[in-house]
Structures are given as structure tokens and as C-alpha cells.
């Protein structure tokens, strides 16, 4: 189980890193003007115990729908996780960041 968790987190990071590297070449606002503040807010919320870690949300989605994460981030009080299913469909999951409950998607 721990190995699967490590693989999922590594896959999420690998999916995010190429986009971040190319975003730096395109300019500081290519991910949105407030992306850095949102990232800091999410990190602080997880550290304080107020928010569910995004890695846990991704694990939960992976158990429900085989596939991989395309993009994920905090939007207001929710996480938005863009997911590519094993059969090629794209699903946008909206997940309550405080409870981890899936609000929509899948």
C-alpha cells in the first residue's frame, strides 16, 4: 500500500514538473497571477491540519477511477483535480479541501 502511495505521489509530481518548467520559460503569469499564493495557502492549510493533503485526494480518486492526474490545485475552498482515465477520458473532480469529500466528477 505504501509503495502505491509513493508511486502516485511521484506520478503527480512528475506530471506537474514539466508544466512548471515550461511555464517559467513563458513568463511569470502563465499559471495565473496568483498561483504562488494559492500554493502557499494550500501548504499552510495542510500543515495546520485545516486542509486534507492533495496527495490523499489523488489516492482516493485513483482508487475510484483508474488513470492519472493531469493537473491539480486549490481553487477557493476546493481542490480541482483534472484526471485522465485509463480509457482516455478527462474528468474534472471538485473535492472539498477541508473534508476530502468529492463534490463533483467521476
N, C-alpha and C positions, 0 to 999 in steps of 0.2 A: 504494500500500500504506500509506504514511504517512497519507494522508487518511482511509482506512478506520479506522486505529488511532485517530486523533483523534476521529472520529465515534463510535466505540464507547466511548471513554473519556467523551466528553461525554454520551452516552446513559446510561451507568452513573451518572454524577454527577447528571444531571437526574432519574433515577429515584429516587435516594437523597435528594435535597434536599427535595422536598415532604413526604416522610415525616418527615424530621428536623425540619422547621419545625412540622408539626402535633404532633410528639412533644413539642416544647418547650412547647406550649400545654397538653398533657395532664398534664405533670408530669415530674420528673427521671428516674423509673424506668420510663417507658413502653417503652423499648427494652431493658429488663433492667438490673438494678442494676450490672452490671459491663461495660456496653457501651463506656464510655470507656476502661477499662483494656485491653479487647480490641483496640480501635482503636490505642491506643498500642503495644501489643505487636506488632501486625501491622506498623505503620510502622517500628518499631525493627528487626524481623526483616528487612524488605525493605532497609532502609538498611545493615544489616550484611552483607547477602548471604546470610543464612541462609534466607530465605523468597523464593519466587517472587512477583513483583508480581501483585496481583489483576487488574490490567488485562491482563496477559499471559494469565492463566487465562480471562478473559472473551473475549479474542480467539480463543483456542483453541476454546472452546465454540461461539462464533459461526461458526467455520469448519465445525464438525461438524453443528450444528443451527441452521438459520436461526431467528431470533427476537430476543428482547431480555431483558436482565436485569431481574428484578423486585426482587431483594434479594440481597445478598452479604455475607459476613463470615467472620471467623476463628472456628472452633469447635474448641478444643483444638489439635491439630496439623494440622487440615484446614480448607480453605475449604468453606463451603456456599454454592452459587450456585443461587438459585431462578430458573428460566428459563421464559419464556413463548414457546412455539414459534409459528411463523408460522401454524399451523393451529389455535391456541387452546389447546393442551395445556400443562400445567405440569409441568416436570421439575425435581427437586432433584438437582443434581450435588454429589457429595462429591469433593473434589480434595485430594490430598496437598500441603500448603502448602510443603513443602521441595523436592519434586521436580516438582510441576506435573502429576503423573500423575492421571488421572481414576480414582477408586476405584469409584464407582457413579454411575448416572444415564445417560440417553441410550442 
